Amino acid sequence: VEEGGSRAHTFHWIANLAALGNLDTSVTADHANAAVFTDGGARTYVAANTTPAPLTVTFSDGTAVEVPAGRTVTTGAHEW
């Protein structure tokens, strides 16, 4: 446990990232708070919006994700 984080918080992130699969660097996004993960060939698109207005994140493979203000959105193989 470092910098005030709990073991539960650390476990949460490790488990969720493991479920998403591997980072897919072959697909990029037009927004800094976005990434793509691949698990068994299936892609999961993740985008976070820290602004007060909705936005659309477009990925280099043509996938577009609508992200409401102040939210993180997933679409594809895994959706939360």
Secondary structure, 3 states (H helix, E strand, C coil): CCCCCCHHHHHHHHHHHHHHCEECCCCCECCCCEEEEEECCEEEEEEECCCCCCEEEEECCCCEEEECCCCEEEEECCCC
